[in-house]
């Protein structure tokens, strides 16, 4: 059997925090007259904390969040009917264990994507497996998988994500086989995994997405059976910001003219 020195052994065991802190911590504990058991407990705590942070970093990377958004930057007060308590409750992720869905509706610029990305980050911090994908990219992947005769395999691969975030489903225009693959995905996740979907279109206009009344009704029925529906009915944040900037600029010009 091969012999290892301490550092090699820790590296082989993949105890990176042990390896990084062992020498310095040992010297400190010896100087303070602390027991070897206390020394070991401290190293274990450091290793567990290090592994926890590495796992969180890995989950955030796997989620493929295109931008870093936080809940503290989401202006809940701008949205009539939406409360901070509701957002905080969703951020805890308890709905995930019940395989429930979140459906976010609203006009462009009202913060649907911001909210979904911020919630996704919170769930990752709780150790949840999440995947963000635009509806267009998802549809492309589904159709490619069907073409390659591995549609079931691809849909099954998405099962490892506890929450699948499908952003901007309203911009899809599905016809024929395209309707089938998207509906198959939603059906497979029904009461098995959670989805978060953002849409500019209310349910009454989802026939523009599926182009088939029966499929549209069936898809909506599965989504809303166990779901929280958020309606972000507010002025576009980007438009509001532009108006505010214009007011500030006009105010500065007026003050300049007075001088």
C-alpha positions in Angstrom: 0.0 0.0 0.0 1.3 3.4 -0.9 2.3 5.7 1.9 1.0 9.3 2.0 2.2 12.3 4.0 -0.5 14.3 5.6 -1.0 16.9 2.8 -1.1 14.2 0.1 -3.6 12.2 2.1 -5.9 15.2 2.6 -5.6 16.0 -1.1 -6.4 12.4 -2.0 -9.5 12.4 0.3 -10.5 15.7 -1.3 -10.5 17.5 2.1 -9.5 20.8 0.7 -10.4 22.9 3.8 -8.5 20.4 6.0 -5.5 20.8 3.7 -5.7 24.6 3.6 -6.1 25.1 7.4 -4.5 22.1 9.1 -1.0 23.5 9.7 -2.0 27.0 10.8 -4.9 25.7 13.0 -2.7 23.0 14.6 -0.1 25.6 15.6 -2.8 27.9 17.0 -4.5 25.2 19.0 -1.2 23.9 20.4 -0.3 27.5 21.4 -3.7 27.9 23.1 -3.5 24.5 24.8 -6.7 23.3 23.3 -7.4 19.6 22.9 -6.8 17.5 19.7 -10.6 16.8 19.7 -11.4 20.5 19.6 -8.8 20.9 16.8 -10.5 18.1 14.8 -14.0 19.6 15.4 -12.8 23.0 14.1 -11.3 21.4 11.0 -14.6 19.4 10.3 -16.6 22.6 10.7 -14.3 24.4 8.2 -14.6 21.5 5.8 -18.4 21.3 5.9 -18.7 25.1 5.5 -16.3 25.0 2.5 -18.3 22.1 0.9 -21.5 24.0 1.5 -20.3 27.1 -0.3 -18.8 25.0 -3.2 -22.2 23.3 -3.6 -24.1 26.6 -3.7 -21.6 27.9 -6.3 -22.1 24.8 -8.3 -25.9 25.0 -8.1 -25.9 28.7 -9.2 -23.6 27.8 -12.1 -25.8 24.9 -13.2 -28.9 27.1 -13.0 -27.6 29.1 -16.0 -28.9 32.4 -14.7 -28.1 34.9 -17.4 -27.9 37.9 -15.0 -27.5 38.3 -11.3 -30.7 39.7 -9.8 -31.6 40.0 -6.1 -34.9 40.3 -4.3 -33.8 43.4 -2.5 -33.5 45.2 -5.8 -37.0 44.1 -6.9 -39.4 47.0 -6.1 -42.5 45.1 -4.8 -44.3 48.3 -4.0 -44.5 49.1 -7.7 -46.8 46.1 -8.3 -50.4 46.6 -7.2 -51.7 43.6 -5.2 -48.2 42.0 -4.8 -46.9 41.9 -1.2 -43.4 41.5 0.2 -44.8 38.6 2.3 -45.9 36.7 -0.8 -42.5 37.1 -2.4 -40.7 36.1 0.8 -42.9 33.0 1.1 -42.1 31.9 -2.4 -38.4 32.5 -1.8 -38.5 29.9 0.9 -39.2 27.2 -1.7 -41.6 25.2 0.3 -43.9 24.9 -2.7 -41.2 22.8 -4.4 -41.8 19.9 -2.1 -45.4 19.9 -3.1 -44.6 20.1 -6.8 -46.5 23.3 -7.3 -46.0 25.9 -10.0 -45.5 29.7 -10.2 -47.1 31.5 -13.1 -46.0 35.2 -13.6 -48.0 37.4 -15.9 -47.5 41.0 -16.8 -46.7 43.5 -19.6 -43.1 43.8 -20.9 -40.8 45.6 -18.5 -42.8 44.9 -15.3 -40.1 42.7 -13.7 -41.1 39.2 -14.6 -37.6 38.0 -15.5 -36.0 40.0 -12.6 -38.3 38.3 -10.1 -37.8 34.8 -11.5 -34.0 35.2 -11.6 -34.0 36.6 -8.0 -36.2 33.7 -6.8 -34.0 31.2 -8.6 -31.0 32.5 -6.8 -32.7 32.2 -3.4 -33.6 28.6 -4.2 -30.1 27.8 -5.2 -28.9 29.3 -1.8 -31.2 26.8 -0.1 -29.6 24.0 -2.0 -32.3 23.5 -4.6 -31.6 22.4 -8.2 -33.0 25.0 -10.6 -32.6 25.6 -14.4 -33.4 28.8 -16.2 -34.1 28.7 -19.9 -35.9 30.9 -22.3 -39.0 29.4 -23.9 -37.5 29.8 -27.4 -34.3 27.9 -26.4 -36.3 25.2 -24.6 -38.5 24.7 -27.7 -35.5 24.5 -29.9 -33.9 21.8 -27.6 -37.2 19.8 -27.5 -37.5 19.8 -31.3 -33.9 18.9 -31.8 -34.3 16.0 -29.3 -37.4 14.8 -31.1 -35.6 14.9 -34.4 -32.8 12.8 -32.9 -35.3 10.3 -31.4 -34.3 11.2 -27.9 -37.2 13.4 -26.8 -38.1 11.2 -23.8 -34.4 11.1 -22.8 -34.1 14.9 -22.9 -37.4 15.5 -20.9 -36.2 13.0 -18.4 -32.8 14.8 -18.0 -34.8 17.9 -16.9 -36.2 15.9 -14.0 -33.1 16.5 -12.0 -34.1 20.1 -11.7 -36.6 20.7 -9.0 -37.8 24.0 -10.6 -37.7 24.6 -14.4 -38.0 28.3 -15.2 -39.4 28.9 -18.6 -39.1 32.6 -19.5 -41.1 34.5 -22.1 -43.4 31.7 -23.2 -45.7 34.3 -24.9 -43.3 34.8 -27.8 -43.7 31.2 -29.0 -45.9 30.3 -31.9 -46.2 26.6 -32.0 -47.7 24.6 -34.8 -48.1 20.8 -35.3 -45.3 18.8 -33.7 -44.0 21.9 -31.9 -47.2 21.9 -29.8 -46.7 18.2 -28.9 -43.2 18.5 -27.5 -44.0 21.5 -25.3 -47.2 19.9 -24.0 -45.3 16.6 -23.4 -42.8 18.4 -21.2 -45.5 20.1 -19.1 -47.4 16.9 -18.8 -44.4 14.9 -17.7 -43.6 17.5 -15.0 -47.2 17.7 -13.7 -47.3 16.7 -10.1 -43.7 15.5 -10.4 -41.6 18.7 -10.5 -42.3 22.4 -10.4 -42.2 25.0 -13.2 -42.1 28.8 -13.1 -43.4 30.3 -16.3 -43.4 34.0 -17.3 -45.8 35.3 -19.9 -46.9 38.6 -21.4 -50.2 36.9 -22.5 -53.1 36.0 -20.2 -54.5 32.5 -20.4 -57.3 33.7 -22.6 -54.8 34.4 -25.4 -52.7 31.2 -25.0 -54.3 29.8 -28.1 -51.7 32.0 -29.9 -49.1 29.8 -28.4 -50.5 26.3 -28.9 -52.8 26.9 -31.9 -55.0 24.1 -30.7 -57.9 24.7 -28.3 -57.8 21.2 -26.7 -54.1 21.3 -26.1 -54.2 24.8 -24.8 -57.0 23.9 -22.3 -55.1 20.8 -21.2 -51.8 22.6 -20.7 -53.5 25.4 -18.7 -55.4 22.9 -16.6 -52.2 21.1 -15.6 -50.3 24.3 -14.9 -52.9 26.0 -12.7 -54.0 22.9 -10.7 -51.3 23.5 -8.1 -50.0 27.0 -8.6 -49.4 30.5 -7.4 -50.4 33.1 -10.0 -48.7 36.5 -9.8 -49.9 39.4 -11.9 -47.4 42.2 -12.3 -49.8 44.9 -13.4 -47.6 48.0 -13.5 -45.9 50.4 -15.8 -42.8 49.2 -17.5 -39.8 49.7 -15.1 -37.7 50.8 -18.1 -40.3 53.3 -19.3 -40.8 54.6 -15.8 -37.0 55.0 -15.4 -36.7 56.8 -18.7 -39.5 59.2 -17.7 -37.9 59.9 -14.4 -34.5 60.6 -16.1 -36.3 62.9 -18.5 -37.9 64.8 -15.7 -34.6 65.2 -13.9 -32.9 66.4 -17.1 -35.8 68.9 -17.7 -35.5 70.1 -14.1 -31.8 70.7 -14.5 -32.3 72.6 -17.8 -34.9 74.8 -16.1 -32.7 75.6 -13.2 -29.9 76.4 -15.6 -32.1 78.9 -17.5 -33.1 80.6 -14.3 -29.5 81.3 -13.5 
